[in-house]
Amino acid sequence: MPRIYLRSDCVSMNKGTRKLVITIDGPAGAGKSTVSKMLARRLGYVYVDTGAMYRAVAVLARGAGHANPLDETLLQEICSGLKLRFISENGVLRLLANGEDITEEIRKPEISSLASAVSAIGVVRERLTHIQREMGSRGGVVLEGRDMGTVVFPDAEVKFFLDASPEIRSQRRHLELKVQGEEVTFNEVYEQMLVRDSSDRNRQLAPLRPAADAIVVDSSNLQIEDVVQVMLDHIEKQ
């Protein structure tokens, strides 16, 4: 499986490039969201944050007042009529679930672990996979998540797997939480990261792994702009 690092001879995108389906998978804290947004902007594509969709289900399940937010009957009820929509407001991507803005709610630390558990349940993955495929059906999209290139869009023209060491990913997430005003130690973030990694990689349904034809990009020692340029260089060849 190829692993790409920064090259000095990256070239700019050809504006005549056809619209592609581009998937970016990887573990938490690898920089998928930032890279995907920037890449989509550079290409003039639509950015789809699929991880936010699972967080949305977690928020709705947690707020349902049910004793067990992972109860499959409850999740079936939530998913059956679920409507998700991304909107851009003053340059910020916001997520509406059934018309309600839950952008801030989905980023709370307690939602992260619940979202991971929710994502392993079949009824949830089935519904969200359907929504994601609808969003990407016409191409011209950058979809980031954990199973975009392996399950949701196995025939995507371009697949990336963005990775970084657990230590680097934990540092990034810790800084992000501090900026948001969350009082949490690095060690707490690191332990949570390891638990999340184990859950994502070892679940039976759509485990986190690079697609066989994915380009693996290690962002541990790269700046965001460098990662995006590496991806653009590869896309140029399509």
N, C-alpha and C positions, 0 to 999 in steps of 0.2 A: 504494500500500500504506500503510495507516494506521500512524502512529508515535505511541505514547502516552507522555506525560510525566505527572508528578505533578499531580493536581488537588486543590483544597482542598475539594471537595464530595463526596468519596468516601463511600459509604454502606455499611452493614453487610450481610452476607449474609442473605437470607431463608432460614430454616431449612427451609422447605418445598420448596426447590429440588430438582428431580429429579437423579438421579445422572448425571453427565456423564463423558465421556472428555476429559481436558484434557492437551494436549501442550505441552511447553516445550523448544524446540530452541535451539541457540546454540553459539558457539565456546567453547573451553576458557577458564576463568577469568572467565566472564561472571556467575557467581553462580548458575547453574542449580540446583545441588544444594541450597544453602541455601534459596533461594527456593522450590523445589519441595517440600522438606520442610515448610517453614513453611506454605505454601499448603495442602498436603494435611492438615496438622494443623488448620488453621482450618476446613476444610470437612468434616473427619471422613472423608477419603478415604484410599485406600491410595497410598503413594508407591513408584514403581518407578524405580530408577536403572539405565537401560539401558546407560549408558557403562560401569558396573561389570561388566556381562555380557561386554563385549568385552575388558575387562581380565582377566576370569577366563579366557577362552580364551587370552589372551596368557601368563598365568601358567602354565597347563597346558602350552602349547606350549614355553615356555622350560624347563620342568622335565622335559620328556620325554626329554632327553638326545639329541635329534636334531640333526644337524649344521645343518639349516636349519629353524628354527621356523615358517617360512612355507611349508613344503612342503605342498601341497594334500592329498596322501594322508594325512599326519599330521593335518592339521586336520579332514579328513573323519572320521578315526577318533575324534578328540576329540569332535567335535560329534554324532556318531551316537548316543552314549550319554550325552550331557551332561544333567545334572540340576542346575538352579540354584534356590536358595531363599533368599529374604530373611527374616531373623528380627530382631525387636527385642529387644535385651538391655540392660536398664537404660537405656532411652531411646536406645540406639545401634543403628543399622541395621547388621547384619552379613550377609555374603554367604557362603553355603555352596555349594561346587561338588562335586558327587558326595559330599556329606556332610562335606566338609572345609572348615573355616573359613579363608578366604583374605583376610579383610578387610584385614589389614595388608599382605599381599603385593601386592594390586592397586594400592596407592597409591605404590609405589616409583617413582622417576623413570624408571628404565630400562624400566618396563612401559608408560609413557605412549606412547612412540614406537612400541613394538611393537604396542600395542593399535590405534593408528591404522593401521598396515600391515595388521594382521589384519582390521580392519573393512572393508577394501576387497576382501576375497576372498569370492567368491560363496557358497561352501559355508557359510561362517561366518554371513554375513548371512541366508541362507535359514533356517538352524536357529534363530538368535536371534530373527528376525522372527516365526517361528512361536511361540516361547515367549512373546514379548512380547504378541502378539495374544491368546494364551490368558489371560495375566494381566489384560488390559484388557477382556476380552469382556463382562463384566457391568457395566461402567461404574464410577463412583465411584473413579476412579484419576487420579493425576497422574503422567504419564510424561515423564521428561526424557532428552534425548539429542541427536542431530544429524539424524535423519531421521524423527522420530516423526510430525510433521504432514505430511510430504511422501510418505512411503513406507509406514510401518507402520500409521498410522491416518489416511489421507487424508480420511476422513469424520468425524473427531473434531468434536464440537460446538464446542469452544473450542481455538484454537491460538495459542500465543505464540512469539515469537522474541526471546530475551533476548540483547542485545548490549552491548558496551562497547568503548572504544578499546583497541588492543593494549597501550599503555603502562599503562593502569589495570588491565587483566587481568593483566599481568606483575607489577605491584606486588602485587596480591592473591595470586598464586601464590607469589611470592618470600617473602612474609610467612608464608604457610601452610607452606612448606618449612622456613623457619627455625624455626618453632614445633615442627616435627617433628624438629628436630635435623639437618636436611640442610645441608651446607656447599656453598652454590652462590651465585654472584653474580647481581645483578639482570640484568646483560648476558647472562649465560648463559641465564637464564630467558626473557628477551626474545627472544633468537635462537631458542630452542626453540619459543616461542610462535608466532613467524612461520612456522617450518617446519611446525608442526602445522596452523596455519591454511591454509597453502598446500596441504598434503596433503588436508585435509578438504574444502576448497572445490573442488579440481580433480580429485579422483578420479572415474573414470567411473561407478562404482557408487554410487548414492545420495549424491551430493555434498551438502555442507552449504550450505543456502540456506533462506530463509524460504518457507513455503508461500504461495501466491498470496493466501489468505484469512487469513494469520496477522497478529496484532497485534504489531508490533515495539516492544519496550520497550528504551530505551537506559538502562542502569543506571550509566553512567559517573559521574554526579553525584547519584545517589540512594542513600539508605540502604536496606538490605534490607527493613525494615518498610514503607518507602514503595513499593517495587516490588510487594510483596505486596498492598498496599492498592489500587494501580492495577489489578492483576489481578482482585481481588475486585470492584472497581467494574464492570469489564467483564463478569464472570461474572454479576453481579446482573441484567444485562439479558437473559440467556438465558431 
